[in-house]
């Protein structure tokens, strides 16, 4: 609505808008896949349809992870205060860099989701051709290699975004500590201190949820080869709840979004 009225968005609003869209589509395709797998399981036997839904779900999941990590990095660069020349350069240029960072995040998410979809298709093809007894060991080794490649690639995406969130939280915390120490002699209300604290609440809450999310994603990779498992159900419940809970934290930590939600 703000974009329709103003015909422009600031950097923070661009990130939040893309993050919201990624999460809506991710949860939407997740719901469609789970619904079809329970109600119309034969529909998912069509390889093209199953592969398309899973690929889109993977793409929007990775997009969600990368864009949310970009949001933490944006808060850190915009609010933290360091005298380092490179950090000052980033602070000046960050608004122009945001569209390119978001575009890069989407391209990386798309590329990785395509690679994982191709590896999964090859794995399924190997499963179909594994009936030949003389090639059993070769097929098994090939399946293990494809499975390992998929797991390593997924783990890299999760770990890279998680590291960015950790660094953002550490830099913000260090900047807040330095700023508080500098302002101890002043009794005036400091707007920069308020901005630091608001950003820290948002980033730290995200860090806690992201840490649990990261562990759940790794456990999902571990339990991926197992069929029916109560642990997988619990992991999927949390992974689907995470985008909604973090979105509520973002809404209530942003005065403009909080007012809009109260109006609705």
Secondary structure, 3 states (H helix, E strand, C coil): CHHHHHCCCCHHHHHHHHHHHHHHHHHHHHHHHHHHHHHCHHHHHCHHHHHHHHHHHHHHHHHHHHHHHHHHHHHHHHHCCCCCHHHHHHHHHHHHHHHHHHHHHHHHHHHHHHHHHHHHHHHHHHHHCCCCCCCHHHHHHHHHHHHHHHHHHHHHHHHHHHHHHHHHHHHHHHHHHHHHHHCCCCCCCCHHHHHHHHHHHHHHHHHHHHHHHHHHHHHHHHHHHCCCCHHHHHHHHHHHHHHHHHHHHHHHHCHHHHHHHHHC
